Amino acid sequence: MANKVDLGSLTPHQLKARRRRLAQRLGDPEFMLRGTLVSQGRRCGKPACRCEQGELHGPYVYLSVGRVTGRARLLYVPATLAESVRHRVEITAAAECVLAEISTINLELLSRRELD
């Protein structure tokens, strides 16, 4: 998060209040979309096409997802949906930062035996 605070210097009450404020920022999970947007040019495979000489078609937008197997899966994002997808990916990244900070606060509370 932008405001790095020494959680050890906060009281349990302050930590719980901070956690509550962070949780309110999470927003609606229906808008979440995990992944990374990438822009790529493509070859069409037609003989004598300009892309065979290196002038690729595109660029096209793809959503990279699924690194669980060690290999990313690319999903084509139509130009009409690119801004919406970009916004959802940003919402998700911000929510993951908030969740990480909430987890850190909970770890601090646990270490003090104040987790409820």
RASUL-V965484 format. One record per residue. N is the residue number from 1. RES is the residue in three letters. PHI is phi in whole degrees, 0 to 359 (NA if undefined). OMEGA is omega in radians with two decimals (none if undefined). D_CENTER is the distance of its C-alpha to the mean C-alpha in whole Angstrom. Layout:
n=<N N>
res=<RES RES>
phi=<PHI PHI>
omega=<OMEGA OMEGA>
d_center=<D_CENTER D_CENTER>
//
This chain:
n=<1 2 3 4 5 6 7 8 9 10 11 12 13 14 15 16 17 18 19 20 21 22 23 24 25 26 27 28 29 30 31 32 33 34 35 36 37 38 39 40 41 42 43 44 45 46 47 48 49 50 51 52 53 54 55 56 57 58 59 60 61 62 63 64 65 66 67 68 69 70 71 72 73 74 75 76 77 78 79 80 81 82 83 84 85 86 87 88 89 90 91 92 93 94 95 96 97 98 99 100 101 102 103 104 105 106 107 108 109 110 111 112 113 114 115 116>
res=<MET ALA ASN LYS VAL ASP LEU GLY SER LEU THR PRO HIS GLN LEU LYS ALA ARG ARG ARG ARG LEU ALA GLN ARG LEU GLY ASP PRO GLU PHE MET LEU ARG GLY THR LEU VAL SER GLN GLY ARG ARG CYS GLY LYS PRO ALA CYS ARG CYS GLU GLN GLY GLU LEU HIS GLY PRO TYR VAL TYR LEU SER VAL GLY ARG VAL THR GLY ARG ALA ARG LEU LEU TYR VAL PRO ALA THR LEU ALA GLU SER VAL ARG HIS ARG VAL GLU ILE THR ALA ALA ALA GLU CYS VAL LEU ALA GLU ILE SER THR ILE ASN LEU GLU LEU LEU SER ARG ARG GLU LEU ASP>
phi=<NA 292 266 279 241 285 298 296 271 267 284 305 298 295 298 294 294 298 300 297 297 297 299 292 275 294 76 277 293 295 264 281 210 274 155 230 277 229 243 221 267 228 262 271 93 283 297 69 282 301 289 292 268 106 272 290 282 111 282 246 262 229 258 269 221 77 282 301 277 92 231 282 254 257 250 295 247 302 305 292 253 302 293 296 295 301 296 294 295 295 301 295 298 295 296 295 294 297 298 296 291 299 297 297 297 297 296 297 296 297 297 266 63 246 290 235>
omega=<-3.10 -3.11 3.08 -3.10 3.04 -3.08 3.12 -3.13 -3.12 3.08 3.07 3.11 3.12 3.11 -3.13 3.09 3.11 3.13 3.14 3.11 3.12 -3.12 3.13 -3.13 -3.05 3.10 -3.06 -3.12 3.10 -3.12 -3.08 3.09 -3.10 3.11 3.12 3.09 3.08 3.11 -3.09 2.95 -3.09 2.99 -3.13 3.12 3.13 3.10 3.09 3.07 -3.14 -3.11 3.07 3.12 3.09 3.12 -3.01 3.04 3.10 0.25 3.10 -3.12 3.11 3.02 3.12 -3.11 2.93 3.10 -3.13 -3.13 -3.13 -3.13 -3.12 3.04 3.14 3.08 3.12 3.09 3.10 -3.11 -3.13 -3.12 -3.01 -3.12 3.12 3.12 3.12 3.14 -3.14 3.10 3.11 3.10 -3.12 3.12 3.12 3.13 3.12 3.06 3.12 3.13 3.11 3.14 3.08 3.11 3.11 3.09 3.13 3.07 3.10 3.10 3.11 -3.14 3.09 -3.09 -3.11 -3.12 3.10 none>
d_center=<14 16 19 20 23 25 24 28 29 28 31 29 30 28 25 25 25 22 20 21 20 17 17 18 15 13 14 14 12 14 12 8 7 5 6 7 10 13 17 20 23 25 29 31 33 36 39 40 37 36 33 35 36 32 32 29 28 25 22 20 16 15 11 11 11 13 13 15 19 18 18 15 16 16 16 18 16 20 20 21 17 15 15 14 11 10 10 8 5 6 7 4 3 7 8 7 9 11 11 12 15 16 17 18 21 22 22 25 26 27 29 31 32 30 28 28>
//
